[in-house]
């Protein structure tokens, strides 16, 4: 537990120094402090179906600490400093992607500590100016997210301005100059240090709430050297007696990156759409979803649609077989059913059927097909009585391979506790 202890001591020292006032002018550097903390131990077991690797067993814990306070006695000016530390609790029978245990299946939770927050925010009127490192989650996190499910989640080094001066309209313009944490920009221009990437990306986002039944969102995410993704999403909630409905209809195009860095920057020509309908009927949850990510076409002019900075674990099955889109694209038709009730927690089961957009060569090497397999997922989450902020989760994913894509059957089991608290 050495790394966790060092992180706590470091943050406490920083907080103490920021809270001290200057004897000369009596201006506090950082006061009215709030501390947010999380401890999340997890057991993860993986059978990846590969005869060349052993089944993985990982016991890891995530510790997060973030201190936020008013800066320099200036109204609206705040600063945050945070650290995150991931420890394997002495268990190393898994491939964390950086521990050299390639004989085991992958559990992508490397033992590492990093600064997750180092940011200044200034609120003036209906605008917020931000500079530094922190989390960025946009919409449903399909394209921009922190991948909070993984123990070492992603942080963004960015400068942005957000504005809400027009009623029901929110605007965001951000320049992202660095990405830390979960590996993401896997391309020829690669990482500059472990889990650390320099970039030169611009994010534009606008959302207008017409009414509770309709919210219109437009975005343009210019990821340097890789692609530019721009699209439109319509979302809303409808209530009819004891039935609550929600929907999402989204379409996006992906083209060559506007933010070019190198002469050999990647090419992109792809499309995406997502149709989703969910219902809550007195606590009974049900939904259907159809998600389409285009693949390379026969003429070679198209590319597979990429969700480079998305929280991709949320989509296309929790077994993480499709974190990257296959060359032939991906069609995910899925249904979900569950319940949610106070005191009883939340139970959810999801069934996915996967296929390609364009035909791919069969795994046998002869002929073509589009069957990428199927997956069954289930989770149960609930607050644990007696301790405020403590929750538990059981989660299971079972993927069955198809005839193309060279995937293997895979089963993953998680048992997790999550304790969050704040002090002020």
Order of alpha helices (4+ residues) and beta strands (2+ residues): alpha-beta-beta-beta-beta-beta-beta-beta-beta-beta-beta-beta-beta-beta-beta-beta-beta-beta-beta
